[in-house]
């Protein structure tokens, strides 16, 4: 039962409880730099997910063979290899998205989310848990970038996924497609997500207490 609960916790942690953006405030450079549209945010998130999943897998497989003194350079080489694969693949199959993301794709190499998971998790856990960690943290990162990109695109351009839902003469809040708007939108999203998480945790705790006290109450009756 405890193993099942542990796996369930690992599968959900990256979305809210340990979300790289909303909870740990990691990878802020791509978070603020590319999320002018929902497509850009999701594209960067998926690219980061692929690198994170690949690097976690390789680090977990070869962690016992990497000397302690060179583990960080070794992890960076592994991450850079996957970034190169993702960069070339996007240039070949998604050229428009590749041009939109530009320099931020090679900069995935120095994304602290990816190096941090390799050092703090994949190098200390089994392959299965490292793959789950890479998947859930990558999906959480993608979700955060997609949400921020959608908010900025709707408020700043009056569109979503490139489809405009206001007229050409409509007034939109162009601030949100500029860097200051990224900070403002991110701040409100972080507040909203963390408030929702705290309420969910409080509800779960109250429900757990109610369930734990129910048998005792029934026994008294």
ZAMARGU-4260 file (C-alpha; in steps of 0.2 Angstrom, whole numbers, plus 5000, padded with zeros to 4 digits):
<rodrens>
0) 5000/5000/5000 | 5014/5012/5004 | 5023/5008/4988 | 5006/5012/4979 | 5004/5028/4988
5) 5023/5033/4984 | 5020/5030/4966 | 5004/5040/4966 | 5013/5054/4975 | 5027/5054/4962
10) 5015/5055/4948 | 5006/5070/4954 | 5019/5080/4963 | 5025/5090/4947 | 5008/5097/4943
15) 5005/5107/4959 | 5014/5102/4975 | 5031/5103/4967 | 5028/5112/4951 | 5044/5119/4944
20) 5036/5136/4940 | 5022/5138/4953 | 5030/5130/4968 | 5049/5131/4966 | 5050/5146/4954
25) 5063/5137/4943 | 5067/5140/4924 | 5061/5158/4925 | 5071/5162/4909 | 5060/5152/4897
30) 5045/5154/4907 | 5045/5173/4905 | 5054/5174/4888 | 5044/5162/4877 | 5026/5163/4884
35) 5019/5176/4873 | 5007/5163/4866 | 5000/5147/4872 | 5008/5137/4857 | 5026/5144/4861
40) 5023/5140/4880 | 5018/5122/4876 | 5031/5120/4863 | 5045/5125/4875 | 5037/5114/4888
45) 5037/5098/4877 | 5055/5101/4872 | 5060/5103/4890 | 5050/5087/4894 | 5059/5077/4881
50) 5076/5083/4887 | 5071/5080/4905 | 5064/5062/4902 | 5079/5057/4892 | 5092/5065/4904
55) 5084/5057/4919 | 5084/5040/4911 | 5102/5041/4906 | 5108/5047/4923 | 5098/5034/4932
60) 5105/5020/4921 | 5124/5026/4923 | 5124/5035/4940 | 5135/5021/4947 | 5148/5022/4933
65) 5150/5041/4934 | 5164/5047/4945 | 5159/5058/4959 | 5171/5072/4954 | 5164/5074/4936
70) 5146/5070/4939 | 5140/5088/4936 | 5150/5090/4919 | 5144/5073/4914 | 5126/5077/4918
75) 5128/5093/4907 | 5135/5083/4893 | 5120/5071/4894 | 5108/5085/4894 | 5117/5094/4880
80) 5116/5079/4869 | 5097/5078/4871 | 5095/5096/4868 | 5104/5095/4852 | 5093/5080/4847
85) 5077/5091/4851 | 5084/5106/4843 | 5088/5097/4826 | 5071/5088/4827 | 5061/5104/4829
90) 5071/5113/4815 | 5067/5098/4803 | 5049/5095/4808 | 5042/5111/4817 | 5052/5125/4808
95) 5039/5139/4812 | 5039/5134/4831 | 5058/5132/4830 | 5060/5150/4824 | 5048/5157/4837
100) 5058/5149/4851 | 5074/5153/4844 | 5089/5154/4856 | 5078/5147/4870 | 5080/5130/4864
105) 5099/5128/4866 | 5097/5137/4882 | 5088/5122/4889 | 5105/5115/4893 | 5106/5127/4907
110) 5088/5126/4913 | 5090/5123/4932 | 5074/5112/4932 | 5083/5099/4921 | 5100/5099/4929
115) 5092/5100/4946 | 5081/5084/4944 | 5097/5075/4937 | 5107/5079/4952 | 5094/5079/4966
120) 5083/5064/4960 | 5089/5054/4945 | 5106/5051/4953 | 5099/5045/4969 | 5084/5034/4964
125) 5079/5019/4953 | 5076/5020/4934 | 5057/5018/4936 | 5056/5032/4949 | 5068/5043/4938
130) 5057/5041/4923 | 5041/5045/4933 | 5050/5060/4940 | 5055/5066/4923 | 5038/5064/4916
135) 5028/5072/4929 | 5040/5087/4932 | 5041/5089/4913 | 5022/5089/4911 | 5020/5101/4926
140) 5032/5113/4918 | 5023/5111/4901 | 5006/5115/4910 | 5013/5130/4918 | 5020/5137/4902
145) 5005/5133/4893 | 4994/5142/4906 | 5004/5157/4907 | 5005/5158/4888 | 4987/5156/4886
150) 4983/5170/4899 | 4996/5182/4890 | 4989/5178/4873 | 4971/5180/4878 | 4974/5197/4887
155) 4987/5204/4876 | 4981/5199/4859 | 4963/5194/4860 | 4967/5176/4853 | 4971/5159/4859
160) 4981/5146/4849 | 4982/5159/4835 | 4963/5160/4833 | 4957/5178/4837 | 4940/5180/4845
165) 4939/5199/4845 | 4938/5211/4830 | 4954/5219/4823 | 4948/5236/4830 | 4946/5229/4848
170) 4957/5236/4862 | 4968/5223/4870 | 4980/5224/4885 | 4996/5224/4875 | 5006/5225/4891
175) 5004/5206/4893 | 5013/5202/4877 | 5028/5212/4884 | 5040/5207/4898 | 5032/5217/4912
180) 5015/5208/4908 | 5024/5191/4910 | 5029/5195/4928 | 5011/5202/4932 | 5002/5187/4924
185) 5014/5174/4932 | 5012/5182/4949 | 4993/5181/4948 | 4994/5163/4942 | 5006/5158/4956
190) 4994/5166/4969 | 4979/5157/4961 | 4987/5140/4960 | 4995/5140/4977 | 4978/5146/4985
195) 4969/5131/4976 | 4983/5119/4982 | 4981/5125/5000 | 4962/5123/5000 | 4963/5106/4992
200) 4976/5101/5006 | 4965/5108/5020 | 4950/5099/5013 | 4960/5082/5011 | 4966/5084/5029
205) 4949/5088/5036 | 4942/5073/5026 | 4955/5061/5033 | 4952/5067/5051 | 4933/5064/5049
210) 4937/5046/5042 | 4949/5042/5056 | 4937/5047/5069 | 4922/5039/5062 | 4925/5021/5068
215) 4927/5027/5086 | 4911/5037/5085 | 4902/5021/5079 | 4909/5011/5093 | 4903/5023/5106
220) 4885/5022/5098
</rodrens>
